[in-house]
Amino acid sequence: MKNGQMDDESLCFESEVNGDDWTDGSDSDTNVKDAAITALAERLDLDLGRKYREYSHGNKQKLALILAFMHQPELVILDEPTTGLDPLVQQEFYGIVRDARTAGATIFISSHVLSEVEHVCDRVGIIDQGKILACDTPQRLKAKIASRPSWKIEVTPNIQELDTLKTVPGVIGISEVSNIETGTSTLKLVLEDESVMSDLLSTINKSGSRVLNMGKSEPTLEDVYINLVGKGL
C-alpha cells in the first residue's frame, strides 16, 4: 500500500535544497508524475524553485502537503495540516482532500481546529488523555447532544473566574476565547437545561464581569468535545 504523511521534521535538515529537489520522483519506485506535482504546487500556490530555507512556515507546510499527496497514496496521515495556511489555501487543501477521498484514499487528520474537522471529515474520533471517547459521523455526534442547550456569552472584562463557572450545577462544559484588543471574552457553554442560566449569570456578575451579548447556538463539534471532556481545546 502506498502511503503519504506530513514529515516536516526531516525537511528542516535540508535547507539548501530547492522545493523541486524534494519532489523529484525520478528515482522512486512509485514513479511520481511531474504533472501531479505541478498541479499540487499550483493549487497550493507554492514556488518549487526556491530554496527550502527561504520558505516561510506556511510554504514549508505546503511542501509537506505536496510530499504527502504527490504519490497519489491510498493512505494519508496528516497532523495539523492547515497550520500557517491562509484561508484561500485552506480551501484548496480541503479540495485536495476531497479529490483524494473520491479517488479511494483513506485520510487520517489530527487537528485541534474542530470547525475544520467538521468541514472535511466523514468520521470523527475524539481523544482525551489517550482514550477514544467517541467515534462517529459529525452529524451523529452533534445529534447526541442536541437536547442539551449550547450558549455563547460575551462578557467584559476578560473573565478571571472560569473555574468558578465550571462549578455551577448544570454546567457540563465550558470554553473561553479572549479578545485582547477589546478586552472581552466569549464563553461557549454546554448546559444540562435552560434553568442553569440564572445561576450562571449570577456567578458571572459576582465575578465583576458584565454580559454584553448572549444567545443560543446550534451544536458543533466543539460542543461535542466540551460535553465529553468538560473543557475547551
Buried (B, 14 or more C-beta within 10 A) or exposed (E): EEEBBBEBEEBEEEEEBBBBEBBBBEEEEEEBEEEBBBBBBEBBBBEBEBEBEEBEEBBBBBBBBBBBBBBBBBEBBBBBBBBBBEEEBBEBBBEBBEBBBEEEBBBEBEBEBBEBBBBBBEEBBBEEEEEEBBEBEBEEBBEBBEEBBBBBBBBBBBBEBBEEBBEBEBBBBBBBEEEEEEEBBBBBBBBEEEEBBEBBBEBBEEBEBEBEEBEEEEBBBBBBBBBBBBEBE
